[in-house]
Amino acid sequence: AKRVGSSLQLLTRDEEVEARQIIQNWALDNEAVASLDSENERIQLLTRGVAAHHAGLLPQYKTLVEDLFKKGLVKACFATETLAAGVNLPARTTIITSLRKRGDDGIEPLTTAGLLQMAGRAGRRGKDKAGTVLVMRGHRGGSNDADLARRILLAK
């Protein structure tokens, strides 16, 4: 998120003003979290329409991301299946950058359910005729990614 968001402004001027107002109100209610150095960069990305959402983030920040997403003020959200499983936030396009995830025992393949949960976020009911899911071929997995994708999708 940081690498992409630092060079993009995905919000219109009016959307940026709205996002800044929501963030400012959130910061007043969550002063202890908003003042953390670790959150400063993430909050700045939100003013550009870029967010991250995963289990390692503070709950207050994740709630802010979810609120902005619901209002259409997050245009690109780099997320794990935690966003897909816990919150009804459909997107026009879901991009799955890796078929592997960090798990309790190190790096492990996504489960069939995990992949389908993330892919299922694509397509907004009442807004899109269809959703788009892109699964990127991993730079480390190479041709093994095709076999891994087949095993995940066929639940083998």
C-alpha positions as CSV (number, residue, x, y, z in Angstrom):
1,A,0.0,0.0,0.0
2,K,2.8,2.4,0.9
3,R,4.7,1.9,-2.3
4,V,1.6,2.4,-4.5
5,G,-0.1,5.1,-2.4
6,S,2.8,7.4,-2.0
7,S,2.7,8.2,-5.8
8,L,-1.0,8.2,-6.4
9,Q,-4.0,10.4,-5.6
10,L,-7.1,8.3,-6.3
11,L,-9.6,10.7,-4.8
12,T,-11.1,13.8,-6.4
13,R,-10.6,17.0,-4.5
14,D,-14.1,16.8,-3.0
15,E,-13.6,13.2,-1.9
16,E,-10.2,14.1,-0.4
17,V,-11.9,16.9,1.7
18,E,-14.6,14.5,2.8
19,A,-12.0,11.8,3.7
20,R,-9.9,14.3,5.7
21,Q,-13.0,15.4,7.6
22,I,-13.8,11.8,8.5
23,I,-10.2,11.1,9.5
24,Q,-10.1,14.3,11.6
25,N,-13.2,13.3,13.5
26,W,-11.9,9.8,13.9
27,A,-8.6,11.2,15.2
28,L,-10.4,13.2,17.9
29,D,-12.2,10.0,19.1
30,N,-9.0,7.9,18.8
31,E,-6.3,10.3,19.9
32,A,-4.0,7.6,21.4
33,V,-4.0,5.6,18.1
34,A,-4.0,8.6,15.8
35,S,-0.9,10.0,17.5
36,L,1.2,6.8,17.0
37,D,4.0,7.2,14.6
38,S,3.1,3.8,13.1
39,E,-0.3,5.1,12.1
40,N,0.8,8.5,10.6
41,E,1.8,7.1,7.2
42,R,-1.3,4.9,7.0
43,I,-3.5,7.8,7.7
44,Q,-1.8,9.9,5.0
45,L,-2.4,7.1,2.5
46,L,-6.1,7.2,3.3
47,T,-6.2,10.9,2.2
48,R,-5.1,9.5,-1.2
49,G,-7.8,6.8,-1.3
50,V,-5.3,4.0,-0.5
51,A,-5.6,1.6,2.5
52,A,-4.3,-1.6,4.0
53,H,-6.4,-4.0,6.0
54,H,-5.1,-7.1,7.7
55,A,-5.1,-8.8,11.1
56,G,-1.9,-7.1,12.3
57,L,-3.5,-3.6,12.3
58,L,-5.1,-1.9,15.3
59,P,-8.8,-2.4,15.4
60,Q,-9.5,1.3,15.5
61,Y,-7.6,1.9,12.3
62,K,-9.4,-1.1,10.6
63,T,-12.7,0.4,11.5
64,L,-11.7,3.7,10.0
65,V,-10.7,1.9,6.7
66,E,-14.0,0.1,6.7
67,D,-16.0,3.3,7.2
68,L,-14.1,5.1,4.4
69,F,-14.5,2.1,2.1
70,K,-18.3,2.0,2.7
71,K,-18.4,5.7,1.7
72,G,-16.4,5.0,-1.5
73,L,-13.4,6.9,-0.3
74,V,-11.0,3.9,-0.5
75,K,-10.3,3.2,-4.1
76,A,-7.5,0.7,-3.6
77,C,-7.4,-1.5,-0.5
78,F,-4.5,-4.0,0.0
79,A,-6.2,-6.6,2.2
80,T,-6.0,-10.2,3.4
81,E,-8.9,-12.5,3.7
82,T,-9.7,-10.8,7.1
83,L,-11.4,-8.0,5.2
84,A,-13.2,-10.4,2.9
85,A,-14.4,-12.7,5.8
86,G,-15.4,-10.2,8.4
87,V,-17.0,-7.3,6.6
88,N,-19.4,-6.9,3.7
89,L,-17.4,-4.6,1.5
90,P,-17.7,-5.7,-2.1
91,A,-15.3,-4.2,-4.7
92,R,-15.6,-4.0,-8.5
93,T,-12.3,-5.8,-8.9
94,T,-10.3,-8.1,-6.5
95,I,-6.7,-8.7,-7.2
96,I,-5.1,-11.6,-5.5
97,T,-1.4,-11.0,-5.5
98,S,-0.3,-14.3,-4.0
99,L,-1.7,-17.8,-3.6
100,R,0.3,-18.1,-0.4
101,K,-0.2,-16.4,2.9
102,R,1.6,-16.2,6.2
103,G,0.2,-18.7,8.6
104,D,0.9,-20.2,12.0
105,D,3.5,-22.5,10.4
106,G,5.2,-20.0,8.1
107,I,4.2,-19.4,4.5
108,E,1.4,-21.7,3.4
109,P,-1.0,-22.0,0.5
110,L,-4.4,-20.3,0.6
111,T,-7.2,-22.6,1.4
112,T,-10.0,-23.0,-1.2
113,A,-12.4,-21.3,1.2
114,G,-9.9,-18.4,1.7
115,L,-9.4,-17.9,-2.1
116,L,-13.2,-18.0,-2.8
117,Q,-13.9,-15.6,0.1
118,M,-11.5,-13.0,-1.4
119,A,-12.7,-13.6,-4.9
120,G,-16.3,-13.4,-3.8
121,R,-15.8,-9.7,-2.9
122,A,-15.6,-8.9,-6.6
123,G,-18.8,-7.4,-8.0
124,R,-21.0,-5.0,-6.2
125,R,-24.7,-6.0,-6.0
126,G,-26.8,-3.5,-7.8
127,K,-23.8,-1.6,-9.2
128,D,-21.8,-4.1,-11.4
129,K,-23.1,-6.7,-13.9
130,A,-20.1,-8.8,-13.0
131,G,-17.0,-8.7,-10.8
132,T,-13.5,-9.2,-11.9
133,V,-10.9,-11.3,-10.1
134,L,-7.3,-11.2,-11.1
135,V,-4.9,-13.8,-9.7
136,M,-1.3,-12.7,-10.2
137,R,1.4,-15.2,-10.9
138,G,3.9,-15.0,-8.1
139,H,7.4,-13.9,-8.9
140,R,8.7,-16.5,-6.6
141,G,6.3,-19.3,-7.4
142,G,6.7,-19.2,-11.2
143,S,5.0,-22.0,-13.0
144,N,4.3,-23.8,-9.7
145,D,1.6,-21.1,-9.2
146,A,-0.6,-22.7,-11.9
147,D,-0.4,-26.1,-10.2
148,L,-1.1,-24.5,-6.8
149,A,-4.1,-22.5,-8.2
150,R,-5.5,-25.8,-9.7
151,R,-5.1,-27.6,-6.3
152,I,-6.7,-24.7,-4.4
153,L,-9.6,-24.4,-6.8
154,L,-10.2,-28.1,-6.9
155,A,-9.7,-28.4,-3.1
156,K,-7.0,-31.0,-3.5
